[in-house]
Amino acid sequence: MKVYKIPEATVMRLSIYSRYLHQLLEDGVNTVASGDIASGVGVSSAQVRKDLAYFGEFGTRGVGYKVEELYGHLMKILGLDQNWNVIIIGAGKLGSALALYKGFEDRGFKVTSILDVDNKRIMKQIGDVTVESLDLLEER
């Protein structure tokens, strides 16, 4: 098996493609052409095909890609087909907003700890998580 160094820009575009495909799934679309993906995310259809070619052969020439299948492949490639525990550092406005954002859990990211240096915030409850001291970082 050939090993390729995947360009960082390609990895970034895979994330964009996966969000676009997720929207297509929600809209009930079953099949999509590379040209449709390209126009939906602002790249060329050749770029879409080149990016996907790093990871194997997807789709059928003249027909396109099965949206659910391609989305599943991209989620696996990006490591989003599994659950990830997340620690948020800082329980201020931004940290609190991140901790309460339900979109993370939908994508497999679970906030397991929120750490802060401010004693006024320690022991505060944010969603289902209690803020703890940043001193506990190494234990987490």
DSSP file (Angstrom, degrees, kcal/mol; ACC not computed):
  #  RESIDUE AA STRUCTURE BP1 BP2  ACC     N-H-->O    O-->H-N    N-H-->O    O-->H-N    TCO  KAPPA ALPHA  PHI   PSI    X-CA   Y-CA   Z-CA
    1    1 A M              0   0    0      0, 0.0     2,-0.2     0, 0.0     0, 0.0   0.000 360.0 360.0 360.0 131.1    0.0    0.0    0.0
    2    2 A K        -     0   0    0      1,-0.0     2,-0.5     0, 0.0     0, 0.0  -0.527 360.0-145.2 -75.4 139.2    1.3    3.4   -1.0
    3    3 A V        -     0   0    0     -2,-0.2     2,-0.3     2,-0.0    -1,-0.0  -0.928  16.6-167.2-108.6 126.9    1.7    6.0    1.8
    4    4 A Y        -     0   0    0     -2,-0.5     2,-0.8    50,-0.2    50,-0.0  -0.834  25.2-126.5-110.9 148.1    1.0    9.6    0.9
    5    5 A K        -     0   0    0     -2,-0.3    -2,-0.0     0, 0.0    49,-0.0  -0.860  33.6-141.3 -88.2 113.0    1.8   12.7    2.8
    6    6 A I        -     0   0    0     -2,-0.8     5,-0.0     1,-0.1    45,-0.0  -0.638  16.1-119.3 -80.6 123.7   -1.6   14.3    2.9
    7    7 A P    >>  -     0   0    0      0, 0.0     4,-1.8     0, 0.0     3,-0.5  -0.322  16.0-126.5 -60.9 142.6   -1.4   18.1    2.5
    8    8 A E  H 3> S+     0   0    0      1,-0.2     4,-2.3     2,-0.2     5,-0.2   0.872 110.7  58.6 -57.6 -38.1   -2.9   20.1    5.4
    9    9 A A  H 3> S+     0   0    0      1,-0.2     4,-2.2     2,-0.2    -1,-0.2   0.869 103.6  52.6 -61.2 -36.1   -5.1   22.0    3.0
   10   10 A T  H <> S+     0   0    0     -3,-0.5     4,-2.3     2,-0.2    -1,-0.2   0.926 107.9  50.1 -64.7 -44.7   -6.7   18.7    1.9
   11   11 A V  H  X S+     0   0    0     -4,-1.8     4,-1.4     1,-0.2    -2,-0.2   0.905 110.3  50.7 -61.0 -41.3   -7.4   17.7    5.5
   12   12 A M  H  X S+     0   0    0     -4,-2.3     4,-1.5     1,-0.2    -1,-0.2   0.912 109.9  49.8 -62.8 -41.9   -9.1   21.1    6.1
   13   13 A R  H  X S+     0   0    0     -4,-2.2     4,-3.2     1,-0.2    -1,-0.2   0.860 102.9  60.9 -66.8 -33.9  -11.2   20.6    2.9
   14   14 A L  H  X S+     0   0    0     -4,-2.3     4,-2.5     1,-0.2    -1,-0.2   0.901 103.7  50.9 -58.4 -39.2  -12.3   17.1    4.1
   15   15 A S  H  X S+     0   0    0     -4,-1.4     4,-1.9     2,-0.2    -1,-0.2   0.899 111.2  47.7 -63.3 -40.9  -13.8   18.7    7.1
   16   16 A I  H  X S+     0   0    0     -4,-1.5     4,-2.2     2,-0.2    -2,-0.2   0.917 111.3  50.8 -66.5 -43.4  -15.6   21.2    4.9
   17   17 A Y  H  X S+     0   0    0     -4,-3.2     4,-3.0     1,-0.2     5,-0.2   0.911 108.2  53.0 -59.9 -42.1  -16.8   18.4    2.6
   18   18 A S  H  X S+     0   0    0     -4,-2.5     4,-2.3     1,-0.2    -1,-0.2   0.897 108.9  48.7 -64.3 -39.3  -18.1   16.4    5.6
   19   19 A R  H  X S+     0   0    0     -4,-1.9     4,-1.9     2,-0.2    -1,-0.2   0.912 112.8  48.6 -64.7 -40.7  -20.2   19.4    6.9
   20   20 A Y  H  X S+     0   0    0     -4,-2.2     4,-2.2     1,-0.2    -2,-0.2   0.930 112.3  47.9 -64.2 -45.5  -21.6   19.8    3.4
   21   21 A L  H  X S+     0   0    0     -4,-3.0     4,-2.6     1,-0.2    -1,-0.2   0.869 107.8  56.2 -63.9 -36.6  -22.4   16.1    3.1
   22   22 A H  H  X S+     0   0    0     -4,-2.3     4,-2.2    -5,-0.2    -1,-0.2   0.911 107.7  48.7 -60.0 -42.3  -24.0   16.2    6.5
   23   23 A Q  H  X S+     0   0    0     -4,-1.9     4,-1.8     2,-0.2    -2,-0.2   0.909 109.5  52.0 -64.8 -41.7  -26.3   19.0    5.3
   24   24 A L  H  <>S+     0   0    0     -4,-2.2     5,-2.6     1,-0.2     4,-0.4   0.909 108.4  51.7 -60.6 -41.5  -27.2   17.0    2.2
   25   25 A L  H ><5S+     0   0    0     -4,-2.6     3,-1.5     1,-0.2    -1,-0.2   0.928 109.0  49.7 -59.4 -45.2  -28.1   14.0    4.4
   26   26 A E  H 3<5S+     0   0    0     -4,-2.2    -1,-0.2     1,-0.3    -2,-0.2   0.822 109.3  52.9 -63.4 -30.2  -30.4   16.2    6.5
   27   27 A D  T 3<5S-     0   0    0     -4,-1.8    -1,-0.3    -5,-0.1    -2,-0.2   0.460 119.2-112.4 -84.1  -1.5  -32.0   17.5    3.3
   28   28 A G  T < 5 +     0   0    0     -3,-1.5     2,-0.4    -4,-0.4    -3,-0.2   0.675  61.2 155.8  81.7  17.9  -32.6   13.9    2.1
   29   29 A V      < -     0   0    0     -5,-2.6    -1,-0.3    -6,-0.2    39,-0.1  -0.640  20.3-176.8 -80.5 132.4  -30.1   13.9   -0.8
   30   30 A N        +     0   0    0     -2,-0.4    37,-2.6     1,-0.2    38,-0.4   0.809  64.9  28.4 -97.8 -36.5  -28.9   10.4   -1.7
   31   31 A T  E     -A   66   0A   0     35,-0.3     2,-0.3    36,-0.1    -1,-0.2  -0.964  61.3-177.6-132.0 144.3  -26.4   11.0   -4.5
   32   32 A V  E     -A   65   0A   0     33,-2.3    33,-3.5    -2,-0.4     2,-0.2  -0.999  18.9-134.3-143.2 142.1  -24.1   13.9   -5.2
   33   33 A A     >  -     0   0    0     -2,-0.3     4,-2.1    31,-0.3     3,-0.4  -0.575  28.7-114.5 -90.2 157.6  -21.7   14.7   -8.0
   34   34 A S  H  > S+     0   0    0      1,-0.2     4,-2.8     2,-0.2     5,-0.1   0.850 118.1  57.8 -59.8 -33.2  -18.2   16.1   -7.4
   35   35 A G  H  > S+     0   0    0      2,-0.2     4,-2.5     1,-0.2    -1,-0.2   0.868 105.3  49.3 -64.4 -36.5  -19.3   19.3   -9.2
   36   36 A D  H  > S+     0   0    0     -3,-0.4     4,-2.0     2,-0.2    -2,-0.2   0.908 112.4  46.9 -69.1 -42.1  -22.2   19.7   -6.8
   37   37 A I  H  X S+     0   0    0     -4,-2.1     4,-1.6     2,-0.2     5,-0.2   0.940 112.6  52.0 -61.0 -46.1  -19.8   19.3   -3.8
   38   38 A A  H  X>S+     0   0    0     -4,-2.8     5,-1.9     1,-0.2     4,-1.8   0.927 112.2  43.0 -57.8 -49.4  -17.4   21.7   -5.5
   39   39 A S  H  <5S+     0   0    0     -4,-2.5    -1,-0.2     1,-0.2    -2,-0.2   0.831 111.9  56.4 -69.2 -29.2  -19.9   24.4   -6.0
   40   40 A G  H  <5S+     0   0    0     -4,-2.0    -1,-0.2    -5,-0.2    -2,-0.2   0.776 120.3  27.9 -70.9 -26.2  -21.3   23.9   -2.5
   41   41 A V  H  <5S-     0   0    0     -4,-1.6    -2,-0.2    -3,-0.4    -1,-0.2   0.468 112.0-108.1-116.8  -4.3  -18.0   24.4   -0.8
   42   42 A G  T  <5S+     0   0    0     -4,-1.8     2,-0.3     1,-0.3    -3,-0.2   0.838  78.8 104.5  85.3  33.9  -16.3   26.8   -3.3
   43   43 A V  S   <S-     0   0    0     -5,-1.9    -1,-0.3    -6,-0.2    -2,-0.2  -0.804  74.1 -86.5-130.7 176.9  -13.6   24.6   -4.9
   44   44 A S     >  -     0   0    0     -2,-0.3     4,-1.8     1,-0.1     5,-0.1  -0.501  30.3-121.8 -83.1 156.5  -13.2   22.9   -8.3
   45   45 A S  H  > S+     0   0    0      1,-0.2     4,-2.4     2,-0.2     5,-0.2   0.851 115.3  57.7 -65.0 -32.6  -14.6   19.5   -9.0
   46   46 A A  H  > S+     0   0    0      1,-0.2     4,-2.5     2,-0.2    -1,-0.2   0.884 104.5  51.8 -62.7 -37.6  -11.1   18.4   -9.9
   47   47 A Q  H  > S+     0   0    0      2,-0.2     4,-2.9     1,-0.2    -2,-0.2   0.910 108.3  50.8 -65.7 -41.9  -10.0   19.4   -6.4
   48   48 A V  H  X S+     0   0    0     -4,-1.8     4,-2.4     2,-0.2     5,-0.2   0.949 113.0  45.3 -59.1 -49.3  -12.7   17.4   -4.8
   49   49 A R  H  X S+     0   0    0     -4,-2.4     4,-1.9     1,-0.2    -2,-0.2   0.900 113.8  49.5 -62.9 -40.9  -11.8   14.3   -6.8
   50   50 A K  H  X S+     0   0    0     -4,-2.5     4,-0.8     2,-0.2    -1,-0.2   0.926 111.0  49.5 -64.1 -45.0   -8.1   14.8   -6.1
   51   51 A D  H >< S+     0   0    0     -4,-2.9     3,-0.8     1,-0.2     4,-0.3   0.922 113.9  44.9 -60.0 -45.0   -8.6   15.3   -2.3
   52   52 A L  H >< S+     0   0    0     -4,-2.4     3,-1.8     1,-0.2     4,-0.3   0.818 101.2  68.5 -70.2 -30.0  -10.8   12.1   -2.1
   53   53 A A  H >< S+     0   0    0     -4,-1.9     3,-0.8     1,-0.3    -1,-0.2   0.742  85.4  70.0 -63.7 -23.3   -8.3   10.1   -4.2
   54   54 A Y  T << S+     0   0    0     -4,-0.8    -1,-0.3    -3,-0.8   -50,-0.2   0.785 106.7  39.1 -60.0 -25.2   -5.8   10.2   -1.4
   55   55 A F  T <  S-     0   0    0     -3,-1.8     2,-0.3     1,-0.4    -1,-0.2   0.340 124.1 -79.7-113.1   4.6   -8.0    7.9    0.5
   56   56 A G    <   -     0   0    0     -3,-0.8     2,-0.6    -4,-0.3    -1,-0.4  -0.807  64.0 -42.1 130.1-170.9   -9.3    5.5   -2.1
   57   57 A E        +     0   0    0     -2,-0.3     2,-0.3    -3,-0.1    -4,-0.1  -0.864  55.6 174.2-101.1 124.6  -11.9    5.3   -4.8
   58   58 A F        +     0   0    0     -2,-0.6     6,-0.1    -9,-0.1    -2,-0.1  -0.937  41.1   8.3-125.9 149.2  -15.3    6.7   -4.0
   59   59 A G  S    S-     0   0    0     -2,-0.3     2,-0.4     7,-0.1     6,-0.2   0.000  78.1 -83.1  78.7 177.1  -18.3    7.1   -6.2
   60   60 A T  B >>  -B   64   0B   0      4,-2.7     4,-2.9    -3,-0.0     3,-2.4  -0.994  42.4-107.1-128.9 128.5  -19.2    6.0   -9.7
   61   61 A R  T 34 S+     0   0    0     -2,-0.4    -2,-0.0     1,-0.3     4,-0.0  -0.283 106.2   9.8 -55.1 130.2  -18.1    7.9  -12.9
   62   62 A G  T 34 S+     0   0    0      1,-0.1    -1,-0.3     0, 0.0   -29,-0.1   0.286 129.5  58.9  82.6 -10.9  -21.1    9.7  -14.4
   63   63 A V  T <4 S-     0   0    0     -3,-2.4     2,-0.3     1,-0.2    -2,-0.2   0.747  90.5-145.2-113.8 -48.6  -23.3    8.9  -11.4
   64   64 A G  B  <  -B   60   0B   0     -4,-2.9    -4,-2.7   -33,-0.1     2,-0.4  -0.833  33.2 -36.7 116.8-154.6  -21.5   10.5   -8.4
   65   65 A Y  E     -A   32   0A   0    -33,-3.5   -33,-2.3    -2,-0.3     2,-0.7  -0.861  46.8-118.6-113.5 142.2  -21.2    9.6   -4.8
   66   66 A K  E  >  -A   31   0A   0     -2,-0.4     4,-2.8   -35,-0.2     5,-0.3  -0.737  29.9-145.1 -75.0 118.7  -23.6    8.0   -2.4
   67   67 A V  H  > S+     0   0    0    -37,-2.6     4,-2.7    -2,-0.7     5,-0.2   0.909  93.3  46.4 -57.8 -49.3  -23.9   10.8    0.2
   68   68 A E  H  > S+     0   0    0    -38,-0.4     4,-2.1     1,-0.2    -1,-0.2   0.903 115.0  47.3 -63.1 -41.1  -24.3    8.6    3.3
   69   69 A E  H  > S+     0   0    0      2,-0.2     4,-2.2     1,-0.2    -2,-0.2   0.932 114.4  45.1 -66.2 -47.0  -21.4    6.3    2.3
   70   70 A L  H  X S+     0   0    0     -4,-2.8     4,-2.6     1,-0.2     5,-0.2   0.904 112.0  52.8 -65.0 -40.8  -19.0    9.1    1.5
   71   71 A Y  H  X S+     0   0    0     -4,-2.7     4,-2.5    -5,-0.3    -1,-0.2   0.924 109.3  49.8 -59.4 -44.5  -20.0   11.0    4.6
   72   72 A G  H  X S+     0   0    0     -4,-2.1     4,-2.0    -5,-0.2    -2,-0.2   0.902 110.4  49.8 -61.0 -42.5  -19.2    7.8    6.6
   73   73 A H  H  X S+     0   0    0     -4,-2.2     4,-2.7     2,-0.2    -2,-0.2   0.928 111.9  48.0 -62.1 -44.9  -15.8    7.4    5.0
   74   74 A L  H  X S+     0   0    0     -4,-2.6     4,-2.6     1,-0.2     6,-0.2   0.898 109.4  52.7 -65.1 -39.6  -14.9   11.1    5.7
   75   75 A M  H  <>S+     0   0    0     -4,-2.5     5,-3.0     2,-0.2     6,-0.7   0.904 112.1  46.1 -61.8 -40.0  -16.0   10.8    9.3
   76   76 A K  H ><5S+     0   0    0     -4,-2.0     3,-1.1     4,-0.2    -2,-0.2   0.930 112.1  50.2 -67.7 -45.1  -13.8    7.7    9.7
   77   77 A I  H 3<5S+     0   0    0     -4,-2.7    -2,-0.2     1,-0.3    -1,-0.2   0.893 113.6  46.1 -58.6 -41.4  -10.8    9.4    7.9
   78   78 A L  T 3<5S-     0   0    0     -4,-2.6    -1,-0.3    -5,-0.2    -2,-0.2   0.488 114.6-117.1 -82.4  -3.3  -11.2   12.5   10.2
   79   79 A G  T < 5S+     0   0    0     -3,-1.1     3,-0.5    -4,-0.4    -3,-0.2   0.731  80.5 123.4  75.7  20.9  -11.5   10.3   13.3
   80   80 A L      < +     0   0    0     -5,-3.0    -4,-0.2    -6,-0.2    -5,-0.1   0.250  47.8  84.0-100.0  12.6  -15.0   11.6   14.0
   81   81 A D  S    S+     0   0    0     -6,-0.7     2,-0.3    -5,-0.2    -1,-0.2   0.281  91.8  53.6 -93.2   9.7  -16.6    8.1   14.0
   82   82 A Q  S    S-     0   0    0     -3,-0.5     2,-0.3    -7,-0.2     0, 0.0  -0.833  92.0 -95.6-134.4 172.1  -15.6    7.7   17.6
   83   83 A N        -     0   0    0     -2,-0.3     2,-0.4    26,-0.1    26,-0.2  -0.722  31.5-162.4 -95.8 143.8  -16.1    9.7   20.8
   84   84 A W  E     -c  109   0C   0     24,-3.7    26,-3.1    -2,-0.3     2,-0.4  -0.989  13.8-137.1-127.0 129.2  -13.5   12.1   22.2
   85   85 A N  E     -c  110   0C   0     -2,-0.4     2,-0.4    24,-0.2    26,-0.2  -0.703  25.9-160.4 -83.6 137.4  -13.3   13.4   25.8
   86   86 A V  E     -c  111   0C   0     24,-3.1    26,-2.7    -2,-0.4    27,-1.3  -0.942  13.6-156.6-124.9 139.6  -12.5   17.1   25.9
   87   87 A I  E     -c  113   0C   0     -2,-0.4     2,-0.5    25,-0.2    27,-0.2  -0.966  12.9-151.4-111.2 130.0  -11.2   19.4   28.7
   88   88 A I  E     -c  114   0C   0     25,-2.6    27,-2.9    -2,-0.5     2,-0.7  -0.894   4.5-150.9-102.0 127.2  -12.0   23.1   28.4
   89   89 A I  E     +c  115   0C   0     -2,-0.5    27,-0.2    25,-0.2    25,-0.0  -0.878  69.7  30.7 -98.4 115.7   -9.4   25.4   30.0
   90   90 A G        -     0   0    0     25,-4.1    26,-0.2    -2,-0.7    25,-0.1   0.363  58.1-150.4 106.0 122.4  -11.2   28.6   31.2
   91   91 A A        +     0   0    0      4,-0.1    25,-0.1    23,-0.1    -1,-0.1   0.006  59.4 113.8-112.1  25.8  -14.7   28.9   32.5
   92   92 A G  S  > S-     0   0    0      4,-0.0     4,-2.6     1,-0.0     5,-0.2   0.178  91.9 -63.6 -75.2-156.4  -15.3   32.5   31.5
   93   93 A K  H  > S+     0   0    0      2,-0.2     4,-2.3     1,-0.2     5,-0.2   0.925 136.9  42.5 -62.0 -46.5  -17.9   33.5   28.8
   94   94 A L  H  > S+     0   0    0      2,-0.2     4,-2.7     1,-0.2     5,-0.2   0.946 116.0  47.5 -67.6 -47.7  -16.1   31.7   26.0
   95   95 A G  H  > S+     0   0    0      1,-0.2     4,-2.3     2,-0.2    -2,-0.2   0.895 113.7  48.7 -59.7 -40.7  -15.4   28.5   27.9
   96   96 A S  H  X S+     0   0    0     -4,-2.6     4,-1.8     2,-0.2    -1,-0.2   0.913 110.9  50.0 -65.5 -42.9  -18.9   28.4   29.3
   97   97 A A  H  X S+     0   0    0     -4,-2.3     4,-0.8    -5,-0.2    -2,-0.2   0.916 112.0  48.0 -62.1 -42.7  -20.4   28.9   25.8
   98   98 A L  H >< S+     0   0    0     -4,-2.7     3,-0.7     1,-0.2    -1,-0.2   0.913 110.2  52.1 -62.9 -42.3  -18.2   26.1   24.4
   99   99 A A  H 3< S+     0   0    0     -4,-2.3    -1,-0.2     1,-0.2    -2,-0.2   0.825 113.3  44.0 -64.4 -31.6  -19.2   23.8   27.3
  100  100 A L  H 3< S+     0   0    0     -4,-1.8     2,-0.5    -5,-0.1    -1,-0.2   0.531  83.5 113.9 -91.7  -7.2  -22.9   24.3   26.7
  101  101 A Y    XX  -     0   0    0     -4,-0.8     3,-0.9    -3,-0.7     4,-0.5  -0.538  50.7-162.4 -71.3 115.6  -22.7   24.0   22.9
  102  102 A K  H 3> S+     0   0    0     -2,-0.5     4,-1.6     1,-0.2     3,-0.3   0.693  78.3  78.2 -73.8 -19.6  -24.6   20.9   21.9
  103  103 A G  H 3> S+     0   0    0      1,-0.2     4,-0.9     2,-0.2    -1,-0.2   0.799  86.9  59.8 -60.9 -29.4  -23.0   20.6   18.5
  104  104 A F  H X4>S+     0   0    0     -3,-0.9     5,-2.8     1,-0.2     3,-0.8   0.936 104.5  47.8 -64.4 -45.9  -19.9   19.1   20.0
  105  105 A E  H ><5S+     0   0    0     -4,-0.5     3,-1.5     1,-0.3    -1,-0.2   0.873 106.0  58.4 -64.8 -35.7  -21.7   16.2   21.5
  106  106 A D  H 3<5S+     0   0    0     -4,-1.6    -1,-0.3     1,-0.3    -2,-0.2   0.790 109.1  46.5 -61.2 -27.0  -23.5   15.6   18.1
  107  107 A R  T <<5S-     0   0    0     -4,-0.9    -1,-0.3    -3,-0.8    -2,-0.2   0.290 128.4 -95.0-100.4   7.9  -20.0   15.2   16.6
  108  108 A G  T < 5S+     0   0    0     -3,-1.5   -24,-3.7     1,-0.3     2,-0.6   0.614  83.3 128.2  93.6  12.2  -18.6   12.9   19.3
  109  109 A F  E   < -c   84   0C   0     -5,-2.8     2,-0.5   -26,-0.2    -1,-0.3  -0.910  36.0-170.2-105.3 119.4  -16.9   15.4   21.5
  110  110 A K  E     -c   85   0C   0    -26,-3.1   -24,-3.1    -2,-0.6     2,-0.7  -0.935  21.0-134.5-112.7 123.9  -17.9   15.2   25.2
  111  111 A V  E     +c   86   0C   0     -2,-0.5   -24,-0.2   -26,-0.2     3,-0.1  -0.651  33.1 166.3 -75.3 113.6  -16.8   17.8   27.7
  112  112 A T  E     +     0   0C   0    -26,-2.7     2,-0.3    -2,-0.7   -25,-0.2   0.670  61.4  19.3-103.0 -22.4  -15.5   15.8   30.7
  113  113 A S  E     -c   87   0C   0    -27,-1.3   -25,-2.6    16,-0.1     2,-0.4  -0.998  51.6-163.5-149.2 146.2  -13.7   18.6   32.6
  114  114 A I  E     -cd  88 131C   0     16,-0.6    18,-2.8    -2,-0.3     2,-0.4  -0.993  20.4-170.2-127.7 123.8  -13.7   22.4   32.8
  115  115 A L  E     +cd  89 132C   0    -27,-2.9   -25,-4.1    -2,-0.4     2,-0.3  -0.891   9.4 167.9-119.0 145.7  -10.6   23.9   34.5
  116  116 A D  E     - d   0 133C   0     16,-2.1    18,-1.8    -2,-0.4    19,-0.3  -0.974  35.8-141.8-150.3 160.2  -10.0   27.4   35.6
  117  117 A V  S    S+     0   0    0     -2,-0.3     2,-0.6    16,-0.2    16,-0.1   0.604  76.3  97.4 -96.4 -16.0   -7.5   29.4   37.8
  118  118 A D    >>  -     0   0    0      1,-0.2     3,-1.6     2,-0.0     4,-1.4  -0.650  63.6-153.0 -82.4 116.4  -10.2   31.8   39.2
  119  119 A N  T 34 S+     0   0    0     -2,-0.6    -1,-0.2     1,-0.3    14,-0.0   0.763  94.0  63.6 -59.0 -25.9  -11.4   30.7   42.6
  120  120 A K  T 34 S+     0   0    0      1,-0.2    -1,-0.3     3,-0.0    -2,-0.0   0.769 108.0  41.5 -69.8 -24.3  -14.7   32.4   42.0
  121  121 A R  T X4 S+     0   0    0     -3,-1.6     3,-2.0     2,-0.1    10,-0.3   0.719  89.8 103.2 -94.7 -23.8  -15.4   30.0   39.1
  122  122 A I  T 3< S+     0   0    0     -4,-1.4    10,-0.2     1,-0.3     3,-0.1  -0.402  89.4  18.6 -64.7 135.4  -14.1   26.8   40.7
  123  123 A M  T 3  S+     0   0    0      8,-3.1    -1,-0.3     1,-0.3     2,-0.2   0.345  92.8 134.0  80.8  -0.5  -17.0   24.6   41.9
  124  124 A K    <   -     0   0    0     -3,-2.0     7,-3.1     7,-0.1     2,-0.5  -0.552  57.0-125.5 -73.6 143.5  -19.4   26.5   39.6
  125  125 A Q  E     -E  130   0D   0      5,-0.2     2,-0.5    -2,-0.2     5,-0.2  -0.810  26.6-178.2 -94.4 127.0  -21.7   24.2   37.6
  126  126 A I  E >   -E  129   0D   0      3,-3.2     3,-2.1    -2,-0.5     2,-0.3  -0.944  66.8 -50.5-124.1 108.0  -21.7   24.6   33.8
  127  127 A G  T 3  S-     0   0    0     -2,-0.5   -27,-0.1     1,-0.3   -28,-0.0  -0.514 121.4 -23.4  63.1-126.4  -24.2   22.2   32.2
  128  128 A D  T 3  S+     0   0    0     -2,-0.3     2,-0.4   -17,-0.1    -1,-0.3   0.354 123.7  87.0 -95.2   4.5  -23.4   18.7   33.7
  129  129 A V  E <   -E  126   0D   0     -3,-2.1    -3,-3.2   -16,-0.0     2,-0.5  -0.880  66.3-142.5-115.7 136.8  -19.8   19.6   34.6
  130  130 A T  E     -E  125   0D   0     -2,-0.4   -16,-0.6    -5,-0.2    -5,-0.2  -0.823  28.2-117.8 -94.3 131.1  -18.4   21.2   37.7
  131  131 A V  E     -d  114   0C   0     -7,-3.1    -8,-3.1    -2,-0.5     2,-0.2  -0.476  37.6-171.7 -68.9 133.9  -15.5   23.6   37.2
  132  132 A E  E     -d  115   0C   0    -18,-2.8   -16,-2.1   -10,-0.2     2,-0.1  -0.751  30.7 -77.2-122.7 170.6  -12.3   22.5   38.9
  133  133 A S  E >   -d  116   0C   0     -2,-0.2     3,-1.9   -18,-0.2   -16,-0.2  -0.387  31.4-128.8 -68.9 142.0   -8.9   24.0   39.6
  134  134 A L  G >  S+     0   0    0    -18,-1.8     3,-2.2     1,-0.3     4,-0.2   0.734 103.8  79.1 -60.9 -22.3   -6.4   24.1   36.7
  135  135 A D  G 3  S+     0   0    0    -19,-0.3     3,-0.4     1,-0.3    -1,-0.3   0.714  84.7  62.3 -58.5 -19.4   -4.0   22.5   39.1
  136  136 A L  G X> S+     0   0    0     -3,-1.9     4,-1.2     1,-0.2     3,-0.8   0.414  71.9 103.4 -87.0   1.9   -5.8   19.2   38.3
  137  137 A L  G X4 S+     0   0    0     -3,-2.2     3,-0.8     1,-0.3    -1,-0.2   0.895  76.9  52.1 -54.0 -47.0   -4.8   19.3   34.7
  138  138 A E  G 34 S+     0   0    0     -3,-0.4    -1,-0.3     1,-0.3    -2,-0.1   0.814 107.6  53.8 -62.6 -29.1   -2.1   16.7   34.9
  139  139 A E  G <4        0   0    0     -3,-0.8    -1,-0.3     1,-0.2    -2,-0.2   0.757 360.0 360.0 -74.4 -24.6   -4.5   14.3   36.6
  140  140 A R    <<        0   0    0     -4,-1.2    -1,-0.2    -3,-0.8    -2,-0.2   0.469 360.0 360.0 -82.4 360.0   -7.0   14.6   33.8
